[in-house]
Amino acid sequence: MESDYAKENISTKQPATRKEARLSRTDGDEERPRRSQTPPSEGTQAPDSQALLSFRLPKEARIAKRAEFLKVYNEGTRFEGRFMTVFILPAEQGIHRLGVTATKKGIGTKAHDRNRAKRLLRESFRLSRAELDALSQRYDWVLNARRSLLSVKLEKPLAEFRGILEKVAKNLPANNAN
């Protein structure tokens, strides 16, 4: 019965071939320039409005190397919180830099939990940009996530980070004396 249905309802004729399937344009057949033909980048430039609206942390504002993390851990000041442990060290560059960690021991073995914890800490840092810019001293910040961070929304770690920022601002004259 199925074969009868197919014979009755499926056409065996091939559709007519089209002469040109694509729309023709004057530059439609040009190849993309090879890497050697592309213009060289002009290096760092003044930030434009697109970059300011971007939610990404610029590369120069990141702590990425193990040695940089260790320097902040060994020489920096430690602040304990319920959702995070914060280490700060006066920055050698003129900008705040951020490093975020979420370890298997501290958070858990699931990568998505560690990624969420890091996202929450980065967002807390990003949303506190006005408070950070109000500080006269620039710091290297290392934020270590704690397991309790996974059970809350952004508001609580953000409030805790801003509270730590207030402590840093109050202790600023003592830190500048060093």
Buried (B, 14 or more C-beta within 10 A) or exposed (E): EEEEEEEEEEEEEEEEEEEEEEEEEEEEEEEEEEEEEEEEEEEEEEEEEEEEEEEEBEEEBBBEEEEBBEBBBEEBBEBEBEBBBBBBBBBEEEEBBBBBBBEEEBBBEEEEBBEBBBBBBBBBBBEBEEBBEEEEBBBBBBBBBBBBBBEEEEEBBBEBBBEBBEEBBEEEEEEEEE
